[in-house]
Amino acid sequence: MKLIETREIDQPAADHPGDSRRATTRRVSREDLTALALFAITGLLIIASGWISPSLGSWSQARAILVLSTFVMVVGFGQQTVILTGGLDLSVPAVMTTGAVLLFSFVGGAPVALIWGVPLVLLVTGSIGAVSGLFIALLRVPPFIMTLAMGIIVTGALLGITGGAPRGSVAPQLIRVFAGDWLGAPPIIYMMVGLTLLALLWQRRTAFGRMLYAIGTSSDAAYIAGLPVKRVTILCYAISGAAAGFAGVLIVGFSEGASLYSGDDVLIPSIAAVVIGGTSILGGRGS
């Protein structure tokens, strides 16, 4: 009887559905306001920088920053998918380099090769991420250790296959994604706007997107509720690998080549972008 009474006292009408919905609404609203505040502060900083130097804050400079941010945006999407579930992907530099080397050295510069080459790159890099997800979900290997080890393995394999110097060619269409001009901006900027909108809808308006939050909040509770925790975890790391591979494809068009260092600069910025954007590094919360 005492145990029953204690439970009744410890669980007041706090779990009413109405209260839960209101709490969720407040949380989402606060995250949206945080994101808007970050954009507003960034805009003010850009405008204020024009007082320091006329060249600062110009459209040409903003365009250059947007183009250079493309790779962090793409890798950050996959990284956030993993972080939302409470994980972390440290293999993205190696996987991004894999995507770049595959496209540059093995797909080649024939325009028609992009039709089958890009999906092939995404399949290979997504499979690398899925292998990490398998060990993490099924064998309970900590994400930090598994993805770090996978990055080392992939880097060593690339070094052996290429001999340290990838050779190949780039399709002109891929170069024009960065060098072209549509209404005063390169096509890659419009592409990133479209991908961002699709990612937003996928994360907030699909059942899979909602499962990420549930698993990140409590994987045990999500399992008891009947969610396919292991399957979703594996798929998240596959998505992160595919996103890193796509960033590798893009950097080939930007730099007109590939090297074994193509993805070295994206790891910390991708994690920082996710956290600064409002996602908890512990998972289960963010947008």
Protein Blocks (a to p, Z undefined) as FASTA:
>chain_A
ZZmmmmmmmmccklgfklmmmmmmmmmmmmmmmmmmmmmmmmmmmmmmmmmpmkgopakl
mmmmmmmmmmmmmmmmmmmmmmmnopacfklmmmmmmmmmmmmmmnomafklmmmmmmmm
mmmmmmmmmmmmmmmmmnopafklmmmmmmmmmmmmmmmmnnopacddddfklmmmmmmc
eehiafklmmmmmmmmmmmmmmmmcmklmmmmmmmmommlmmmnopafklmmmmmmmmmm
mmmmmmmmmmmmmnopacfklmmmmmmmmmmmmmmnopafkgoiaZZ
